[in-house]
Structure formats: C-alpha cells, structure tokens
Amino acid sequence: MAANGEERGGPGAGQSAALAVRPLQTAAISFVNFAPQPPYDERLIFWEGRNLDTAAAFRLLRQRLIDRGDPRIVLCTSAMRGEGKTTLATNLALAFAELGKYRVLLIETSFRSAAVAEVFGFKPPGGFASQLARHRRSRDEPWVVVQIAGTPLYVLAAEPRCCPKCAGVLAEEAKFCGMCGTEASDGAADPIDARTFAASIGKFRESFDYLVLDAPPVLASGDVNLIQDSADAIVFATRKGRSAARNLRRAIEQVAPAPVAAVVLLEN
C-alpha cells in the first residue's frame, strides 16, 4: 500500500521506472528517486493488492510493535534461508511508511544473498556492502539512499551477486553464469564490520524515524550476532510447511539475550 492510503497499486503509477538523482538533502545522505512500475513483485504484498488479509496482518504487527515499546530499529530475520525474512522486512517497512508521518529506511544487511533491490525492481546506485566499506575508510562521505517515489520509504539495498564478465545477476548457489557461461566465484562475503555498522546506524537514526533491517538468517552464519546490538527489537519470519520449531528455538537462543518482539508465520 502506498503512503496515501490507496488499497491497490504501488507508488509512482504511470511514472518512469528509472533512478533519478535528487538534490542533496542533508550533509550525510544523498537521495536517488525511484518510481516502481507494475507488475510488482509478489513479495510486495501491499502493492500487489491480491491479499488484503495479509496486508492487514502486517498492519496489526506494526501496531503491536508500536504498542509494546515502539522499537525504532527492528531487525527482521529467520532461522534458516527461504523462510520469508525479506518479505517480512519489506512489508513491515511499507506498513510503517503508509502511516505517512514517518521517514522509514529499509536496510539490507544480508550481503550473501541480496534480494531487496530485486523485490523493488531497481539496481542499487550504491550497494550497502560497498558503501559500508567506503565509510570504514572515510566516514564523512555521504550515503546514497533510494527513495521510493510518492512515499516516505527509503531503501539501502545490498549489491546482488553478479557475473564478473557480463554483470548478469547470479543465484546464490550458481557455479556458472546462465547468460555467458563464465565460472562464478563462490559467492562468499566478508563479515559485516560491526563497529562501522553501529556508527552508520547511529547516523541514520538522526535522519529517519524507523529503521527496518533485512538481516541474514541466524543459523546460516554469525552475521546477525555482529549487528543485533544495534536493534531495539528482533522479529523472526517463519514459513508454513517449511520452518522447523527446533531451528527457531536454536535461533532464538543464539540471539539471546536480545529482545525477540514477535514471530511471524507466512503462509505463502
């Protein structure tokens, strides 16, 4: 759902689906405007408009979080891959943004399997991983953030894994590029620099009302443990027919004593 409260269709309907640089708005952040075009990715439940009950469930989650301490930095994760953490993070961010009075920043911290840019349909003008590395060397450079046209939603996506020869996007486990046949790297990513990450989150808190972090799966690596201290609350995604209760228990134990605010069951 767009910030103006329309039930169907995403923002920027009828506009060109292109990235357009906007004037620098703050000393620390440079904004790039993006107007998505239908058909929208099925994971964008608010814009698809196909399942109003699911959208209502995300609004209920938003309200429960607000009523229970109103955490301003929410980390969305899952126990294992494929359980819907990106669907959870994107739609929770949209749920906060549709209120219209808050600036919401969706940050993708899952560098090993980037998906947020694909969900919205743009190529990051500057991926979060490379920007984080740059700010480790020079903290005064501005961040480049994408604003979704017509909404107070902003996105800082990670770079997708690409072929070194033709720049085609590669699946996480791909050994060869499907477009040119070039052998792909193993897709490994360096761990997040926890200190630089925490400093960047501190900067973002000055410019945005809510930060929603699309984090890596807990049991797939130790990356979540490097960034969880920056979050006010953690929300877990689980998927009907796929998630195992024992894995969820292990994941919750791994992030303890961090506060787990909710566990969300996704049915699709």
Buried (B, 14 or more C-beta within 10 A) or exposed (E): BBBEEBEBBBBBBEBEBEBEEEEEEEEBBBBBBBBBBBEBBEBBBBBBBEBBEBBEBBBEBBEEBEEEEEBBBBBBBBBBBEBBBBBBBBBBBBBBBBBEEBBBBBBBBBBBBBBBBBBBBBBBBBBBBBBBEBBBEEEEEBBBBBBBBBBBBBBBBBBBBBBEEEEBBBEEEBEEBEEEEEEBEEBEBEEBBBEBBBBBBEBBBEBBBBBBBBBBBBBBBEBBBBBBEBBBBBBBBBBEEEBEEEBBEBBBEBBEEBBBBBBBEBEE
